[in-house]
Amino acid sequence: MNIPAILGLGFTTLNRNAKLQRQNYDSCLGITMLSPLTQDTVSFKSTKTLENRTYGISLQAAMGIHEEVSTKQVKIVRFIKKLFDDLIADEFHPTNPLKAIGNRVKKPLSIVEKSATRQWNSKTEVLDFMTDLNGIRLIMRDASRSVVDRMLERLIPLIKTGALELIEIENKRPAIVKGLPDYQASEYDYASINMLEKLIQVQEDTWNGKGRIGKERLVSQNLTGDFTDANYCAIHFLMRIPGKASRVFECQLIGEHEEQAKRIDDLLFKILNNKEIEEKYRPIADLFKSIKIKKSDSAETKKEKQRIIDLLNKYRAEVMLSQRKKEPQKYSPKETIAYFPVLQYDIPKEYDFNNLSILMEICDANAAKAAKNTRKK
């Protein structure tokens, strides 16, 4: 498969003194999110903004949901760490396949936004249908297929004994492989289709009885037809730990190099689609004000802004494909610098992922410093 050739590791100078101020952006850019679940990537277009939404729950209700599911996150994290913690690479085990185990609970503002787009108007609806309130991310140092397959084998005994339920599997593939024969389309897959089918078979046998023809319960699956326009690849599982008041949680498996790019791209999506972002990242939002398409823009201006947007999308896809192709990074006790393909299109050089990565670090450092000063007071 031909991947666009992207050479060089340099990056341009940042404007690191951008003002931290809130801006209201019209959502009109049509950027595709590199999202854990594609059905959640709904942009706020036209009048369907958070400020004048018709549907959804209140921020107060969302805060209550966030607090409730946070208590369940403790159990989920403990379970996953017990399962995979010994596979994390460190100075004594530098060749272990896992870089880290990440976890997050969906934030109140994100809960409000998603409930509005999905038209869920009560706490009960959100808790019943919003499956990504709790999330786990398995970040692979070595994301080669044979390694991932061996790691996923660990799920089988737990599924057989009922200690874990596998509700859904989505095998995310980059759109560039759509329409190709499966032996080519599977080039970017993290796990073999055989392994994913094995997990499904074990779960369905556990639910229904081994060999049963008329199955009552099935694992929701999309193993070969889930293509992402931004050429994002990963495996997404919905799982549940049976027990009192248990919850479905999302578990994402992704390679270290793609995860580094995804962190930037997720923020980029939110900025360009008028979704809530953390205030600390306001300087990054300022970089993209110039390509906001306004109703008052002339036809020529709109055309130029759309040209920039299209090239930005193309660059984002190239970054993800390039990151997926990188070899495993050797373990290091120090945090290594992530380098991304250099932006080579005729669009603002500030949009280079190397620039955005550095600026995110600066924003994080400034926010940490401000929080520390606040605690001292």
C-alpha positions as CSV (number, residue, x, y, z in Angstrom):
1,M,0.0,0.0,0.0
2,N,1.2,3.4,-0.9
3,I,1.4,5.9,2.0
4,P,2.2,9.6,1.3
5,A,5.9,10.2,1.7
6,I,6.5,12.6,4.5
7,L,10.1,13.6,5.3
8,G,11.8,15.7,8.0
9,L,11.4,16.3,11.7
10,G,11.7,20.0,12.0
11,F,9.1,22.3,13.4
12,T,8.2,26.0,13.1
13,T,8.3,28.7,15.8
14,L,5.3,28.9,18.1
15,N,3.4,32.0,19.3
16,R,3.6,31.0,23.0
17,N,2.1,34.3,24.2
18,A,-1.4,33.9,22.9
19,K,-4.0,35.3,25.3
20,L,-6.0,32.9,27.4
21,Q,-9.5,34.1,26.6
22,R,-12.7,32.3,25.8
23,Q,-13.9,32.5,22.2
24,N,-17.2,31.5,20.7
25,Y,-16.7,29.6,17.4
26,D,-19.3,28.8,14.8
27,S,-19.2,25.1,14.0
28,C,-18.8,25.0,10.2
29,L,-15.6,23.1,9.5
30,G,-16.8,19.6,9.1
31,I,-13.7,18.0,10.6
32,T,-13.9,14.2,11.3
33,M,-13.0,13.2,14.8
34,L,-10.7,10.4,15.7
35,S,-13.2,9.2,18.2
36,P,-13.5,6.1,20.4
37,L,-17.0,5.6,19.1
38,T,-18.0,7.0,15.8
39,Q,-21.6,7.4,16.8
40,D,-20.5,10.0,19.3
41,T,-18.8,12.3,16.9
42,V,-21.7,14.7,16.3
43,S,-20.8,18.3,15.6
44,F,-22.9,21.2,16.7
45,K,-23.9,22.7,13.4
46,S,-26.2,25.6,12.6
47,T,-28.3,26.5,15.6
48,K,-27.7,23.3,17.4
49,T,-25.2,24.7,19.9
50,L,-24.7,24.0,23.5
51,E,-26.0,27.4,24.4
52,N,-29.4,27.1,22.7
53,R,-29.9,23.3,22.8
54,T,-33.4,21.9,22.9
55,Y,-32.5,18.5,24.3
56,G,-30.2,17.1,26.9
57,I,-29.7,17.1,30.6
58,S,-28.6,20.0,32.8
59,L,-25.0,20.6,33.9
60,Q,-26.1,19.9,37.5
61,A,-27.5,16.5,36.5
62,A,-24.3,15.8,34.5
63,M,-22.2,16.6,37.5
64,G,-24.2,14.1,39.6
65,I,-23.7,11.4,36.9
66,H,-20.0,12.1,36.7
67,E,-19.7,11.7,40.4
68,E,-21.7,8.4,40.4
69,V,-19.7,6.8,37.6
70,S,-16.4,7.9,39.1
71,T,-17.0,5.6,42.0
72,K,-17.4,2.7,39.6
73,Q,-14.2,3.7,37.7
74,V,-12.2,2.7,40.8
75,K,-13.4,-0.9,40.4
76,I,-12.8,-1.0,36.7
77,V,-9.3,0.4,36.9
78,R,-8.4,-2.1,39.7
79,F,-9.7,-5.0,37.5
80,I,-7.8,-3.9,34.4
81,K,-4.6,-3.3,36.2
82,K,-4.8,-6.7,37.9
83,L,-5.2,-8.2,34.4
84,F,-2.5,-6.3,32.5
85,D,-0.3,-4.5,35.0
86,D,2.6,-7.1,34.7
87,L,2.8,-6.3,30.9
88,I,3.8,-2.6,31.4
89,A,7.3,-1.9,30.2
90,D,9.7,-0.6,32.8
91,E,13.5,-0.6,33.5
92,F,13.4,-4.2,34.7
93,H,11.1,-5.4,31.8
94,P,11.9,-3.1,28.9
95,T,10.5,-5.4,26.2
96,N,7.0,-5.7,27.8
97,P,4.3,-4.7,25.3
98,L,2.3,-2.1,27.2
99,K,3.4,1.5,27.4
100,A,0.7,2.5,29.9
101,I,-2.9,1.9,31.0
102,G,-4.9,5.1,30.8
103,N,-8.4,5.7,32.2
104,R,-10.9,8.5,32.2
105,V,-14.4,9.3,33.3
106,K,-16.5,11.4,30.9
107,K,-16.6,15.1,32.1
108,P,-19.8,16.8,33.0
109,L,-19.7,19.2,30.0
110,S,-19.1,16.3,27.6
111,I,-22.0,14.5,29.1
112,V,-24.3,17.5,28.6
113,E,-23.1,17.9,25.0
114,K,-23.6,14.3,24.1
115,S,-27.0,14.0,25.8
116,A,-28.1,17.0,23.7
117,T,-27.0,15.5,20.4
118,R,-28.5,12.1,21.3
119,Q,-31.7,13.6,22.8
120,W,-31.4,11.9,26.1
121,N,-33.3,14.1,28.6
122,S,-33.0,12.3,31.9
123,K,-30.3,10.8,34.2
124,T,-31.8,7.4,33.7
125,E,-31.5,7.6,29.9
126,V,-27.9,8.8,30.1
127,L,-26.9,6.0,32.5
128,D,-28.6,3.4,30.4
129,F,-27.4,4.4,26.9
130,M,-24.2,6.4,27.3
131,T,-21.8,3.5,27.1
132,D,-18.6,5.6,27.2
133,L,-19.0,7.3,30.6
134,N,-16.2,5.1,31.9
135,G,-13.2,4.5,29.7
136,I,-9.9,2.5,29.7
137,R,-7.1,2.9,27.2
138,L,-4.5,0.2,26.6
139,I,-1.5,2.0,25.1
140,M,0.8,-0.5,23.3
141,R,4.5,0.0,23.3
142,D,4.7,-2.9,20.9
143,A,1.5,-3.0,18.8
144,S,2.5,-5.8,16.4
145,R,-0.4,-8.1,15.7
146,S,1.1,-11.3,17.2
147,V,1.8,-9.4,20.5
148,V,-1.7,-8.0,20.7
149,D,-3.2,-11.4,20.0
150,R,-1.2,-13.0,22.9
151,M,-2.3,-10.2,25.2
152,L,-6.0,-10.6,24.3
153,E,-5.8,-14.3,25.1
154,R,-5.9,-13.2,28.7
155,L,-9.5,-12.3,28.3
156,I,-10.7,-15.8,27.5
157,P,-10.5,-17.4,31.0
158,L,-12.3,-14.5,32.5
159,I,-15.0,-14.6,29.9
160,K,-15.5,-18.4,30.4
161,T,-15.8,-18.0,34.2
162,G,-18.2,-15.1,33.9
163,A,-15.7,-12.7,35.6
164,L,-15.9,-10.4,32.4
165,E,-18.5,-9.9,29.7
166,L,-17.6,-8.8,26.2
167,I,-20.6,-6.7,24.9
168,E,-19.1,-5.3,21.7
169,I,-16.0,-5.2,19.5
170,E,-15.3,-2.6,16.8
171,N,-12.2,-3.0,14.8
172,K,-11.5,0.5,13.5
173,R,-9.8,0.6,10.1
174,P,-8.5,3.6,8.1
175,A,-10.7,4.7,5.2
176,I,-7.8,4.4,2.9
177,V,-8.2,0.6,2.9
178,K,-12.0,0.7,2.1
179,G,-12.8,-1.5,-0.9
180,L,-9.5,-3.4,-0.9
181,P,-9.4,-7.2,-0.5
182,D,-9.4,-8.2,3.2
183,Y,-5.7,-9.3,3.1
184,Q,-4.8,-5.7,2.2
185,A,-7.5,-4.0,4.3
186,S,-6.3,-5.8,7.4
187,E,-2.8,-4.3,7.0
188,Y,-3.3,-1.7,9.8
189,D,-5.3,-4.0,12.2
190,Y,-3.9,-4.3,15.7
191,A,-5.3,-7.9,16.2
192,S,-6.0,-10.7,13.9
193,I,-9.6,-11.3,12.8
194,N,-9.2,-14.9,14.0
195,M,-8.5,-13.7,17.6
196,L,-11.4,-11.2,17.6
197,E,-13.7,-13.9,16.3
198,K,-12.4,-16.3,19.0
199,L,-13.3,-13.8,21.7
200,I,-16.8,-13.4,20.3
201,Q,-17.3,-17.2,20.1
202,V,-16.1,-17.8,23.7
203,Q,-18.5,-15.1,24.9
204,E,-21.5,-16.3,23.0
205,D,-20.8,-19.9,24.1
206,T,-20.6,-18.7,27.7
207,W,-23.9,-16.8,27.4
208,N,-25.9,-19.4,25.4
209,G,-24.2,-22.8,25.9
210,K,-21.4,-24.2,23.7
211,G,-22.6,-25.3,20.3
212,R,-26.1,-23.9,20.6
213,I,-27.6,-23.1,17.2
214,G,-30.3,-20.6,18.3
215,K,-28.3,-18.1,20.2
216,E,-30.2,-15.8,22.5
217,R,-27.4,-13.3,23.1
218,L,-24.9,-12.1,20.6
219,V,-21.8,-9.9,20.8
220,S,-22.3,-6.7,18.8
221,Q,-19.4,-6.6,16.3
222,N,-17.9,-4.8,13.3
223,L,-14.7,-6.5,12.5
224,T,-14.1,-5.7,8.8
225,G,-16.4,-2.7,7.9
226,D,-15.7,0.0,10.4
227,F,-13.8,2.6,8.5
228,T,-12.7,6.0,9.8
229,D,-12.4,9.0,7.5
230,A,-9.5,10.3,9.4
231,N,-7.6,7.0,8.9
232,Y,-7.7,6.3,12.6
233,C,-7.1,2.7,13.7
234,A,-7.7,1.0,17.0
235,I,-9.8,-1.8,18.7
236,H,-12.8,-0.7,20.8
237,F,-14.4,-3.1,23.3
238,L,-17.5,-2.6,25.4
239,M,-17.0,-4.7,28.5
240,R,-18.8,-5.3,31.8
241,I,-17.6,-6.7,35.1
242,P,-20.6,-8.6,36.4
243,G,-21.7,-7.8,39.9
244,K,-23.8,-5.4,41.9
245,A,-24.5,-2.1,40.2
246,S,-21.9,-2.9,37.5
247,R,-21.6,-0.7,34.4
248,V,-20.6,-1.2,30.8
249,F,-17.2,0.5,30.1
250,E,-15.3,1.3,27.0
251,C,-11.8,-0.2,26.5
252,Q,-9.7,1.1,23.7
253,L,-6.5,-0.6,22.4
254,I,-4.2,1.7,20.5
255,G,-0.4,1.9,19.7
256,E,1.8,4.4,21.5
257,H,2.6,6.4,18.3
258,E,-1.0,6.7,17.3
259,E,-2.1,7.7,20.8
260,Q,0.4,10.5,20.8
261,A,-1.2,11.9,17.6
262,K,-4.7,11.2,18.8
263,R,-4.4,13.4,21.8
264,I,-3.7,16.3,19.6
265,D,-6.3,15.4,17.0
266,D,-9.1,15.0,19.6
267,L,-8.4,18.5,20.9
268,L,-8.3,19.8,17.3
269,F,-11.7,18.2,16.6
270,K,-13.3,19.9,19.6
271,I,-11.9,23.3,18.7
272,L,-13.0,23.1,15.1
273,N,-16.5,21.8,16.0
274,N,-17.4,24.2,18.8
275,K,-17.2,21.6,21.5
276,E,-16.1,22.4,25.0
277,I,-12.4,22.4,25.7
278,E,-10.3,22.9,28.8
279,E,-9.6,26.6,29.3
280,K,-5.9,25.9,29.5
281,Y,-5.9,25.0,25.7
282,R,-7.4,28.4,24.7
283,P,-4.2,29.5,23.0
284,I,-4.5,26.5,20.7
285,A,-8.0,27.4,19.8
286,D,-6.8,30.9,18.9
287,L,-4.6,29.5,16.2
288,F,-7.7,28.3,14.3
289,K,-9.9,31.4,14.4
290,S,-8.7,32.5,11.0
291,I,-10.3,29.5,9.2
292,K,-13.7,29.9,10.8
293,I,-16.2,30.2,7.9
294,K,-18.7,33.0,8.5
295,K,-21.9,33.7,6.8
296,S,-20.6,37.2,6.0
297,D,-17.5,35.8,4.2
298,S,-17.3,36.4,0.5
299,A,-17.5,33.4,-1.8
300,E,-13.7,33.7,-2.5
301,T,-12.9,33.8,1.2
302,K,-15.1,30.8,1.9
303,K,-13.4,28.9,-0.9
304,E,-9.9,29.7,0.5
305,K,-10.9,28.7,4.0
306,Q,-12.3,25.4,2.7
307,R,-9.1,24.8,0.8
308,I,-7.2,25.1,4.0
309,I,-9.6,22.8,5.8
310,D,-9.4,20.1,3.2
311,L,-5.6,20.2,3.3
312,L,-5.6,20.1,7.1
313,N,-7.8,17.0,7.0
314,K,-5.4,15.4,4.5
315,Y,-2.5,16.2,6.7
316,R,-4.2,14.8,9.8
317,A,-4.9,11.5,8.0
318,E,-1.2,11.3,6.8
319,V,-0.1,11.8,10.4
320,M,-2.2,8.9,11.7
321,L,-1.1,6.5,8.9
322,S,2.6,7.4,9.5
323,Q,2.3,6.9,13.2
324,R,0.7,3.5,12.8
325,K,3.6,2.4,10.6
326,K,6.3,3.3,13.1
327,E,8.4,0.6,14.8
328,P,8.0,0.0,18.5
329,Q,9.8,2.6,20.6
330,K,12.4,1.3,23.1
331,Y,11.5,1.7,26.7
332,S,13.0,4.8,28.4
333,P,12.6,5.9,32.0
334,K,12.5,9.5,30.7
335,E,9.6,10.8,28.7
336,T,10.7,10.8,25.0
337,I,9.8,13.6,22.6
338,A,7.1,12.7,20.0
339,Y,8.0,13.7,16.5
340,F,5.3,13.8,13.8
341,P,5.4,14.2,10.0
342,V,6.1,17.8,9.1
343,L,3.3,19.8,7.5
344,Q,4.2,20.3,3.9
345,Y,1.0,21.8,2.5
346,D,0.4,25.5,1.8
347,I,-1.5,26.2,5.0
348,P,-0.5,27.9,8.3
349,K,2.6,26.2,9.6
350,E,1.2,26.6,13.2
351,Y,-1.0,23.6,12.3
352,D,1.9,21.3,12.2
353,F,1.4,18.5,14.8
354,N,4.9,19.1,16.1
355,N,3.9,22.7,16.9
356,L,0.6,21.7,18.5
357,S,2.3,19.0,20.6
358,I,4.7,21.6,22.1
359,L,2.0,24.1,22.6
360,M,-0.1,21.5,24.5
361,E,2.8,20.8,26.8
362,I,3.2,24.5,27.5
363,C,-0.5,24.8,28.2
364,D,-0.3,21.8,30.6
365,A,2.7,23.3,32.4
366,N,1.1,26.7,32.7
367,A,-2.1,25.2,34.1
368,A,-0.2,23.1,36.6
369,K,1.8,26.1,37.7
370,A,-1.3,28.1,38.2
371,A,-3.0,25.4,40.2
372,K,0.1,25.1,42.4
373,N,0.0,28.8,43.1
374,T,-3.7,28.7,43.9
375,R,-3.1,25.9,46.5
376,K,-0.4,27.9,48.1
377,K,-2.8,30.8,48.6
